[in-house]
């Protein structure tokens, strides 16, 4: 659990970078063999690309780092529950484990496609949930 908290803090740092850029504050890191191999945050506004979610950016960076599309020895840490699009990418990449902070009751994969991950993927939710949720709430409060 201590490792999960450490890596989720790294994902939170990425989410804060997103917020500073005016992006929805979601951050992600990919860890392979106890080493961060990818860091990312939402870039949908910056890239004018609805698919530029933190998870998608992190998966692409990790695959490039490893030189292959499968991330079977990797864990994805993300501050907010992945959407269905990202869940599909997570499944295709065959990530070993997904750890997320805050649930997304409106657009999260659990609402629309709870079986979308690869069958062997371990999911842990609620790591630093309060911090992850608060960052999102503060961001949207400022925008209203």
C-alpha positions, 0 to 999 in steps of 0.5 A: 500500500505504501508504494501505491500511495507514493506512485499516486502522489506522483500521478497527483503531481501530474494532475496539478500540472494539468490544472496549471495549464487549464486542463482537467486535472487528471494525472497518470504514471506507469510503473514497471518493475518499481520504476516510473517509465511514463508520466502524463496528464490530460492534454485535450485542450492543449492538443485539441484532441478529445483522446488526449487523456492522461491514461492514453498519453501514459500508455503511449509513452510507456509502450514507446519506452518499452518498445512494445504495445503490451504492458503486462508487467506494468501498473497504471496509477491514475488520479481519476477512474478511467473512462470507457475509452481509456479502459479499452486502451488499458485492456488492449495494453494488457496492464497488470494492475490499475490503481485509481484515486477518485471514482467518476460516477458520471463517466467512469468505466464502472458505470458503462463497461465494468468488464472492459479491462483484461481479465487478469488486470487487478484493480485497486480504487480509492488510493488518496481518493480525498486528495484526487477528488478535491483537486477535481472539485476545486478545478471545476469550482474555479471554472464556474 
